[in-house]
């Protein structure tokens, strides 16, 4: 039985991905912050927090104890910040969760990995990455910061592909489409308006479908807009890698 690990597997797209993978016969493990969170029938739960390098290291240790091999690691968890917050390391929270946590988990679990699927966002095209400002929220913007983190994360996909090419580990990223989830819901009146708008968006199961198809993929170092291969962004990829290495304590 193949093993799949899905971060943020208790809600939205992550829940639907867990459900679909379990139906396909995977031993499916949902990583959740709340140990009492509801997950699809047949899925297992591993408690973990992606908020800081300390908590990500603890999650990696728990997954190593749980999984001899991880055939598919789906980096689904992500946040769209509505105000500036910093984690215990002094890093802007969405940069930590969306960008640094997948980087740290990839390195910590590399010996057990077979395939990685990074859930991306088409909005990366609106992002920019300032190495001196973005990680610390010095250029925080409630609309653009999410895009910045997704661009940063996507820039490292080909670097992981090259790093793992002789180890037989593959990695691809996929934008699942515009999906009806609670991502970026600020609450209050504005949140109510946003929820009304989102009623016209696709359901989480629609977003899960291209992610699950990528789980069975064989290529590496690519970006997909749903099922259509697209172009990876240009940017300071090696500098971002070196910075992530330092910020996560990998070096």
N, C-alpha and C positions, 0 to 999 in steps of 0.2 A: 504494500500500500504506500503510495506516495504521500508525502507530508507537505502541507501548505500552511504558511504563517501569514496572517493578514493583520496589519496594525489598524486600530480603529474599527474592529470587526463587529461592533455592537450597534451600529446605527448607519443609516444612509446607504451609500454605495458599499461600504465595507461589509455591512450586514448581508447585502445581496450577493457580494462576491463570496463570502463564507458559505452562504446557502447554496450557491451554484457549484462551488468546488466540492462541497460535501456530497451533493447529488451525483457528482462525477466520480465519486469513490475516493477522494482524497481524505486522508486524516487531516482535518482542518482545525487550526488553532487560531483563535481570535485573541489578539492582544488588546486589553481594555484597561482603562484607568480604574474603573470601579469594579471590584471583584464580584459584586452582585449584579452586574449588568446582564441584560438579556441577550443571548446569542442564538443563532439558528439551531434547531434540533440536530444533534450529531456533532456539533462543533465543541471543542474543548476551549477552556479559558486559561490564559496566562495573564496575570496582573502585571502591568507595566506602565511606566510614565515616560514620555518622550521629552519632558520639559528641560532637562539639564544633562550634562555629561555624566553626573553621578547616577541619576536615575536610569539613563540609557545603559550604562555599564551594568547596573543591577538587572535590567531586563535581558541584556545579552547573556548574562550568567544563567538566568532562569531558563532561557531558551536552549542554551547548551545542555542544561540538565534534563530538559524535556525531549529534545530532538537529537537523535544521532545524525540525521541528515535532514536538511531542509530543501526539498525539491523545488519549491517555489516560495519566495519571500515577496509579498506584495506590500509595498510602502503606500498605504492608503491614507493613514491618519494625517490630518492637516488642519490648520486653523487660519481663519481670516480675521486679523485683529481689528477691533473697532476702536481701540485706544492703545496708547503706548504702555507696554508692560515689559519688565525685564525679569529674567529668570535669576536663579541664585548665582549664576556665573557672570551676571551683568550683561547678558545677551538679550536682544529684543526677542520676545517669546516666539513669534512666528518664524523668525530666522532659525531659532533653535529647533523647533518642532518640524518645520517643513524641509529644512536643508541640512542642518548639522546632525540631527538624529538618524536619518537614513544613511548618511555618510559613516557615522560611528558604528551603526549596526552592521553595515556591509563589511567593514574591516574586522569587527569583533567576531562575526559569524562566518568569515570567509571559508574556513576549512570545512564547514558543513553545507555550504551553499551549492546549489546546482543552477538555479535560475532566479533572477531578480526582476520584478516588474515594478517600475516606479510610476505611480499615478501622478500625472502632470496636469497642466492646465493651458489651454490655448491662450490665456491672458499673459503668458510669459512674454509675448511680443510687446506688451506695454511696460515691461519691467526694465530696470537698469540696475547695475550692481556697483556701488561705490565701496571698495574694500575697506576704506577708513571710516565710513559712516553707516552703511546699511546694517552690519552685524549688531551695532549698538543702538540702532533706532535714531541716529542723529538726523536722518533724512526721512523719518517716519511720516507716512501719509496713509490715511485709513482706506484709501482705494488702491494706491499703487504698491504699498509694501508687500501685500500678498503676491502681486505680480513679480516683484523683485526676488522674493524667495523662490518662486517657481523657476525663474530664469536661472538663478544661481544653481539650483538643484539639477536642472537639465544640462547645464554646461559640463557637469562632471560625468555624465553618462558615458561618453566616448572614452574618458580616461579610465573608468572602471573596466570598460570592455577591453582596452589594451592591457591593463594590469592583469586581467584574468584570462587572457587568450590561451595561455599554455596550461591553465588549470581546469579548463572545461566548464567554466562558469559563464553564463550569458546574462546580459542585462538589456532591457529595452524600457522605454518610457511611453506612456499612452495618455492622451487627453480623452476622457470618456464622453465628452459632450457637455452641453449645458443641462445640468441635472437638478431636480427638485430636492434639495436637502436643506438643512438649517445652517449651512456654512455662511458665515458673515452676518447672521441675524443679530442686530443690535438691540432687539427688544423694543418695548414701547411702541409709539405710534409708527415710527419709521419701520420697525420690524413687522408690524401688522401690514403695512403697505407692501413691504417686500414679499411677505408670504402670499399675499393676493396675486402679485405679479408671477410668483413662482408656480402658481397653480397651472400655468400654461406650459411649464417646462417638462422635460421627460422624467419618467419615474426612475428611482434608483436602480431597478433591475435593468433598465436600458443602458445605464452607465456601467453597470457591472459586466455586461456582455463582452465588450471589446477587451476589457481587462482580463477576463477569464480566457478569452481566445489567445491573448498574449502569453498567458501562463503556459500554454502548450506550444509556444513558438520556439523556433530553433535558431533564429538569427541573434545578432547582438550589436549594441551600440547605436540603436535606431530610436527615432521618435515617430509615434503614430498619432494622427488626429482620428480617433476612433479606429477605423481599419485602414486608413489611407496613410502610407508612409510620407512623412514631411521632412523638412529641413531642420537640423539642429541649429541653435543660435550661435553667433560668434560672441566672443568675450574672453576675459582673462581667466581661462579655465585652470591653467597650472597655478596661477597665483591664488585662485579660490581654493584649489586642492591643498596647497601649502598652508593657507590660513585655517581651513577646516581641520587639518591635521593637528595644528597647534591648539586651536580652540577646544577640540574634543579630547585633548590629552593623548592622542594617538602617537605623537612623536616623543 
